[in-house]
Amino acid sequence: MPITIAIPFYNAEKYLLDSIKSVFAQSYQDWELILIDDGSKDSSLQIANSIKDPRVRVLSDGKNKKLAGRLNQVTNIAKYDYIARMDADDLIHPERLAIQLKILEENPDYDIVTSGVYSVLNDLSIVGKRGTNYRGVSFEEIITRRKGVTHAALLARKSWYERNKYNEALSIAQDLELWTRTSFKNDLKVISIDTPLYVYREEENVTTNKLLRAYKNERQLIKTYKGTFNKLYFKSLFKSLAVKIIDMFNLKIDLLQKRNKPLTKEDMEDYNYILNSIENVSVPIK
């Protein structure tokens, strides 16, 4: 069963080629790769256009429509019934597609499978791992954050994306809004595995500014679906206050390490396998 893989990118020249190489390093090779430019000002588009393979499509209209708009565009143009997404600065495990496709094909009542991640710095130094095992998630579990969905590690049925579009009015937290909305209407049939099949560069993602924006969006979702006067809303306000205090006093808290689990010897061997596979793969260049 062929898979559409989508990498939207914006000014990703430092990392894009490695992300592409991780697709070419997949053990499962029946795929198309859509590289969709969001108005990059650097050499990202040239890098994408340098790939010479009939399975690769490069799309660019010169506009900056933001991530949600590009992801909806991918749904409209994907050739195949399964869509895998990833971010342009991340990497994927060589077995990601094979493992996730097998799970979806064996579970026709589910629409989405997501995985655990290896958390890394920009230079690919590994920080830790995280992920959970579950089958199915409720609205209450999503809105209370008891369970989450690793957004960029998804493999989903195209039919699910056709029913459930991203909200293009949002510039951040588009994924959380989508999970909240779809779980509210009981259309979030997801399987999560804790196996780290995704390598997530998040060194610049855990910043004061981004955390405050994320919590603000979180409160908007809580207000929409649960109202204002509840413990979830006030818990989110408290988290924003805590972040502001930490920033005000320049307190150093390693948030990346705090949210991740420690690594085992087997994890390090697996991570090195990922890096070696990507380093040694051949990508056809024009």
C-alpha positions in Angstrom: 0.0 0.0 0.0 1.6 3.3 -1.1 2.1 6.1 1.4 2.2 9.9 0.8 4.9 11.6 3.0 4.6 15.3 3.4 7.3 17.7 4.5 6.2 21.4 4.6 9.2 23.7 4.9 10.0 27.3 5.6 13.7 28.5 5.7 14.9 25.0 6.6 18.2 25.0 4.6 20.2 23.7 7.6 18.2 20.5 8.1 16.0 19.8 5.1 18.4 17.5 3.2 18.9 15.3 6.3 15.1 15.1 6.7 14.8 14.0 3.1 17.6 11.4 3.5 15.7 9.9 6.4 12.8 9.2 4.0 15.1 7.6 1.5 16.5 5.5 4.3 13.1 3.8 5.0 12.9 0.1 4.8 9.5 0.6 3.2 10.0 2.2 -0.2 6.5 2.4 -1.7 5.9 6.1 -1.2 5.7 9.5 -2.7 7.3 12.5 -1.0 5.7 15.9 -1.2 8.1 18.8 -0.4 6.0 21.9 -0.1 7.6 25.3 0.3 5.9 28.0 2.3 7.6 31.0 0.8 11.2 30.3 2.0 13.8 33.1 1.7 16.8 30.9 2.0 18.1 28.0 -0.2 15.5 25.5 1.0 13.6 25.4 -2.3 16.8 24.9 -4.2 17.7 22.0 -2.0 14.2 20.4 -2.6 14.5 21.0 -6.3 17.9 19.3 -6.4 16.4 15.9 -5.6 16.0 13.7 -8.7 13.6 10.9 -8.1 10.1 10.3 -9.7 8.6 9.7 -6.3 9.4 13.3 -5.2 7.2 16.3 -5.9 8.2 19.8 -5.1 5.5 22.5 -4.8 6.0 26.2 -4.4 3.7 29.1 -5.0 5.9 31.8 -3.4 3.3 32.4 -0.6 3.6 32.1 3.1 0.4 30.3 4.1 1.7 28.8 7.4 1.7 25.2 8.5 -2.0 24.5 8.8 -2.7 25.8 5.3 0.0 23.6 3.9 -1.1 20.5 5.7 -4.6 21.0 4.3 -3.1 21.4 0.9 -1.3 18.1 1.3 -4.6 16.4 1.9 -6.0 17.8 -1.3 -3.1 16.7 -3.5 -1.9 13.4 -1.9 -2.1 10.5 -4.3 -2.4 7.8 -1.7 -4.8 6.7 1.0 -2.2 7.0 3.8 -0.5 10.2 4.7 2.6 10.5 6.9 3.8 13.9 8.0 7.1 15.2 9.4 8.7 18.5 10.1 11.5 19.8 7.9 14.1 19.9 10.8 13.4 16.3 12.1 14.4 12.8 11.2 12.4 9.5 11.1 13.4 6.0 12.1 14.2 3.7 9.1 11.3 1.4 10.2 8.8 4.1 10.9 6.6 3.6 7.8 6.8 -0.2 7.9 5.7 -0.4 11.5 3.0 2.3 11.4 1.5 0.9 8.1 1.3 -2.6 9.6 -0.6 -1.3 12.6 -3.2 0.7 10.6 -3.8 -2.2 8.2 -4.3 -4.6 11.1 -6.7 -2.2 12.8 -9.2 -0.9 10.3 -11.4 0.7 13.0 -8.6 3.2 13.7 -7.6 6.2 11.6 -4.3 7.3 13.1 -1.1 5.8 14.5 1.5 7.9 16.3 4.7 7.0 18.0 7.3 7.9 20.7 10.1 10.3 19.9 13.8 10.7 20.6 14.3 14.3 21.8 17.5 15.9 20.4 19.2 19.2 20.3 19.9 21.0 17.0 23.3 19.2 16.6 21.5 15.8 17.1 22.8 15.3 20.6 20.2 13.2 22.2 18.4 14.4 25.4 16.0 11.6 26.1 12.9 9.8 24.9 9.2 9.9 25.5 6.0 8.1 24.3 3.0 6.2 25.6 1.0 3.1 24.6 -2.7 3.4 24.2 -5.6 2.5 22.0 -8.2 5.2 21.7 -8.5 8.5 23.5 -11.4 10.4 24.9 -12.2 14.1 24.8 -11.6 14.3 28.5 -8.1 12.7 28.2 -7.2 15.2 25.4 -8.5 18.3 27.1 -6.9 17.4 30.4 -3.6 16.4 28.7 -3.7 12.9 30.3 -3.0 11.6 26.8 -1.4 13.3 23.9 -0.8 12.8 20.2 2.7 13.2 18.8 1.7 15.4 15.9 4.6 15.1 13.4 4.9 11.4 13.9 1.5 10.6 12.5 0.5 8.1 9.9 -3.2 8.7 9.1 -5.8 7.7 6.6 -6.4 10.4 4.0 -10.2 10.0 4.6 -9.7 11.2 8.2 -7.9 14.3 7.1 -10.6 14.9 4.5 -13.2 14.9 7.3 -11.0 16.9 9.7 -9.2 19.9 8.4 -6.6 22.0 10.3 -7.8 25.4 11.4 -5.9 27.8 9.2 -6.7 30.8 11.4 -4.2 29.5 14.0 -0.4 30.1 13.8 0.4 27.8 16.7 -1.2 24.8 18.5 -3.0 23.8 15.3 -2.6 20.1 16.2 -4.0 20.5 19.7 -7.0 22.3 18.4 -7.5 19.5 15.9 -7.3 16.7 18.5 -9.6 18.6 20.8 -12.2 19.2 18.1 -12.1 15.7 16.7 -12.2 14.0 20.1 -15.2 16.2 21.1 -17.1 14.8 18.1 -15.8 11.2 18.8 -13.7 11.1 15.6 -10.2 10.7 17.0 -9.6 6.9 16.6 -5.8 6.8 17.4 -3.3 4.2 18.4 -0.1 5.4 20.1 3.0 3.3 20.6 5.9 4.3 22.8 8.5 3.0 20.3 10.6 6.1 19.3 10.1 6.2 15.5 10.6 10.0 15.3 13.7 12.2 16.0 12.4 15.6 17.2 14.7 18.6 17.2 13.1 20.7 19.9 15.9 22.8 21.3 14.3 26.1 20.1 10.7 24.9 20.7 10.7 25.2 24.5 11.0 29.0 24.9 9.2 31.4 27.1 7.5 33.0 24.2 6.3 29.8 22.7 5.1 28.4 26.0 3.1 31.4 26.8 1.5 31.4 23.4 0.8 27.7 23.7 -0.9 28.1 27.1 -3.0 31.0 25.8 -4.2 28.8 23.0 -4.8 26.0 25.5 -7.1 28.3 27.5 -9.0 29.3 24.5 -9.7 25.6 23.8 -10.7 25.0 27.4 -13.0 28.1 27.3 -14.6 26.9 24.0 -15.3 23.3 25.2 -15.4 23.5 29.0 -16.1 27.1 29.9 -13.9 29.6 31.9 -14.6 28.8 35.5 -13.0 25.3 35.9 -9.8 23.9 37.3 -8.3 23.3 33.9 -8.5 27.0 33.0 -7.0 28.1 36.2 -4.3 25.4 36.0 -3.3 26.8 32.6 -3.2 30.4 34.0 -0.9 29.1 36.8 1.4 27.5 34.3 1.7 30.8 32.4 2.4 32.6 35.7 5.1 30.0 36.6 6.8 30.5 33.2 6.8 34.3 33.6 8.4 34.0 37.1 11.0 31.6 35.8 11.8 34.0 33.0 11.8 37.1 35.2 14.4 35.7 37.6 16.4 34.0 34.8 16.0 30.6 36.5 17.6 27.8 34.6 15.2 24.8 34.4 16.0 22.2 31.8 12.5 21.7 30.4 13.6 19.3 27.7 15.2 17.0 30.3 12.3 17.3 32.6 9.7 16.1 30.1 11.8 13.1 28.8 12.7 9.7 30.1 16.3 8.5 30.6 17.9 6.5 27.8 19.0 2.8 28.0 21.9 1.2 26.2 19.4 -0.3 23.7 18.1 3.2 23.0 21.5 4.5 22.3 22.2 1.6 19.9 18.9 2.3 18.2 19.6 6.0 17.9 23.0 5.4 16.4 21.4 3.0 13.9 19.1 5.7 12.8 21.9 8.2 12.3 24.1 5.7 10.5 21.3 4.6 8.2 20.6 8.2 7.2 24.3 9.1 6.8 24.9 6.1 4.5 21.8 6.4 2.3 22.2 7.6 -1.3 19.9 10.4 -2.5 19.8 11.1 -6.2 20.8 14.7 -6.9 20.3 16.5 -10.2 
